[in-house]
């Protein structure tokens, strides 16, 4: 399954929201040294109940807009 998401780092809590046909993921981690990307992978693995190895950021490693591949769904 491929997801196009917008990530909002530095939020007060981790949250998965669907707003106006767009998926927004709020993360508590700062956008420094890959911390937000690591938390994004952990958060999505828990949300979709899959292994972290099954989550791959295809595009947008240094952007707020990301394309994510979830292999087991």
C-alpha positions as CSV (number, residue, x, y, z in Angstrom):
1,X,0.0,0.0,0.0
2,X,1.4,3.4,-1.0
3,X,0.5,6.5,1.1
4,X,1.2,10.1,0.4
5,X,1.4,11.9,3.7
6,X,2.3,15.3,5.2
7,X,4.3,15.1,8.4
8,X,4.2,17.8,11.1
9,X,7.2,17.4,13.4
10,X,7.4,19.0,16.8
11,X,3.8,18.4,17.7
12,X,2.5,18.0,21.2
13,X,1.4,14.4,20.6
14,X,1.7,11.7,17.9
15,X,-1.5,11.7,15.9
16,X,-2.8,10.3,12.6
17,X,-5.4,12.5,10.9
18,X,-7.2,12.6,7.6
19,X,-8.1,16.2,6.7
20,X,-9.6,17.3,3.4
21,X,-8.6,14.1,1.6
22,X,-5.0,14.3,2.8
23,X,-3.3,12.3,5.5
24,X,-1.5,14.4,8.1
25,X,0.8,12.8,10.7
26,X,1.7,14.8,13.7
27,X,4.9,13.7,15.5
28,X,6.5,14.8,18.7
29,X,10.1,14.3,17.4
30,X,12.0,17.3,16.0
31,X,13.0,17.3,12.3
32,X,16.7,16.8,13.2
33,X,19.1,14.0,12.3
34,X,16.4,11.7,11.1
35,X,14.5,11.6,14.4
36,X,11.2,12.4,12.9
37,X,11.6,9.8,10.2
38,X,12.5,7.1,12.7
39,X,9.5,8.0,14.8
40,X,7.3,8.1,11.7
41,X,8.3,4.5,10.9
42,X,7.6,3.3,14.5
43,X,4.3,5.2,14.7
44,X,3.0,3.8,11.4
45,X,4.1,0.3,12.3
46,X,2.0,0.5,15.5
47,X,-0.9,2.2,13.7
48,X,-1.2,-0.4,11.0
49,X,0.0,-3.3,13.2
50,X,2.9,-4.3,11.0
51,X,6.6,-4.7,11.5
52,X,8.9,-1.7,11.2
53,X,10.8,-3.5,8.4
54,X,7.6,-3.4,6.4
55,X,7.5,0.4,6.3
56,X,9.7,2.2,3.8
57,X,9.9,6.0,3.0
58,X,10.1,6.0,-0.8
59,X,10.3,9.8,-1.3
60,X,10.7,12.9,0.9
61,X,13.4,11.9,3.4
62,X,14.1,15.6,4.0
63,X,10.7,16.9,3.2
64,X,7.4,17.2,5.1
65,X,5.6,15.6,2.2
66,X,6.5,11.9,2.0
67,X,5.5,8.8,0.0
68,X,5.4,5.7,2.2
69,X,5.2,2.1,1.1
70,X,3.7,-0.4,3.6
71,X,4.5,-3.8,2.4
72,X,2.3,-6.2,4.4
73,X,-1.0,-4.5,3.7
